[in-house]
């Protein structure tokens, strides 16, 4: 889990600032972040989950960024590793 989170921190902040490799960020800090796939489709992170049958796989639960946002989409962490992410600070509580 620590290794995956470390890779995520690198992905998130690589273009913004230099962070130490041992830096960490709480997953809930990334809730409401805007993620964009290579085709330009945007989703907003709702929360994180782990399937107890596959405890080592992190699931990212999202809603479409535009529209009513009623449909829930779940992606594996591995499947979104080449997506971009934009953190949201205004209007959301950052823990």
VMD Tcl script that draws the C-alpha trace (Angstrom):
set ca {
  {0.00 0.00 0.00}
  {2.81 2.41 0.90}
  {4.53 1.80 -2.44}
  {1.32 2.44 -4.40}
  {0.63 5.61 -2.45}
  {4.19 6.78 -3.05}
  {3.75 6.30 -6.80}
  {0.48 8.24 -6.59}
  {2.16 11.15 -4.81}
  {4.77 11.22 -7.55}
  {2.05 11.24 -10.22}
  {0.08 14.01 -8.55}
  {2.89 16.41 -7.77}
  {5.48 15.60 -10.39}
  {4.62 18.62 -12.56}
  {3.95 20.99 -9.65}
  {6.77 20.65 -7.16}
  {9.54 18.37 -6.03}
  {8.59 16.11 -3.15}
  {10.71 13.73 -1.21}
  {10.22 10.13 -2.31}
  {9.07 9.14 1.17}
  {6.27 11.76 1.18}
  {2.73 10.60 1.79}
  {-0.76 11.98 1.30}
  {-3.94 10.63 2.86}
  {-6.28 9.09 0.31}
  {-9.23 11.18 1.51}
  {-7.23 14.28 0.54}
  {-7.71 13.14 -3.04}
  {-11.49 12.87 -2.77}
  {-13.22 15.26 -5.19}
  {-10.07 15.48 -7.33}
  {-10.75 15.74 -11.04}
  {-9.19 12.87 -13.00}
  {-9.05 12.82 -16.79}
  {-8.45 9.79 -18.96}
  {-6.33 9.97 -22.14}
  {-9.51 10.50 -24.21}
  {-10.39 13.65 -22.23}
  {-13.29 12.15 -20.23}
  {-13.38 13.66 -16.74}
  {-14.43 12.02 -13.50}
  {-14.49 13.24 -9.92}
  {-13.15 10.92 -7.23}
  {-15.86 10.09 -4.71}
  {-14.07 7.65 -2.43}
  {-11.75 4.65 -2.25}
  {-12.51 1.00 -1.69}
  {-10.82 -2.37 -1.38}
  {-12.47 -5.64 -2.39}
  {-11.92 -8.07 0.48}
  {-11.49 -10.87 -2.08}
  {-8.55 -8.99 -3.59}
  {-7.21 -6.91 -0.70}
  {-4.14 -5.67 -2.61}
  {-6.16 -3.92 -5.33}
  {-7.15 -0.33 -4.63}
  {-10.43 0.78 -6.20}
  {-11.14 4.40 -7.13}
  {-14.87 5.17 -7.03}
  {-15.87 8.13 -9.22}
  {-18.73 10.07 -10.76}
  {-18.75 11.87 -14.09}
  {-17.50 15.43 -13.67}
  {-20.28 16.90 -15.81}
  {-23.99 16.20 -15.68}
  {-26.00 14.91 -12.74}
  {-23.23 12.65 -11.47}
  {-25.67 9.94 -10.49}
  {-23.81 7.04 -12.12}
  {-20.94 5.54 -10.16}
  {-17.83 4.28 -11.93}
  {-15.18 2.14 -10.28}
  {-11.67 1.89 -11.66}
  {-8.71 -0.04 -10.39}
  {-5.73 2.05 -9.38}
  {-3.65 0.21 -11.95}
  {-6.04 1.15 -14.78}
  {-5.76 4.92 -14.20}
  {-2.02 5.24 -13.71}
  {-1.62 7.23 -16.95}
  {-4.55 9.59 -16.27}
  {-4.06 13.18 -15.14}
  {-5.29 14.49 -11.82}
  {-6.23 17.95 -10.61}
  {-6.61 18.42 -6.87}
  {-9.56 20.46 -5.66}
  {-9.06 22.74 -2.66}
  {-11.85 25.30 -2.89}
  {-15.20 24.21 -1.56}
  {-13.89 20.92 -0.21}
  {-12.41 20.03 3.11}
  {-8.83 18.84 2.78}
  {-7.81 16.58 5.67}
}
mol new
graphics top color blue
foreach p $ca { graphics top sphere $p radius 0.5 }
foreach p [lrange $ca 0 end-1] q [lrange $ca 1 end] { graphics top cylinder $p $q radius 0.2 }
display resetview
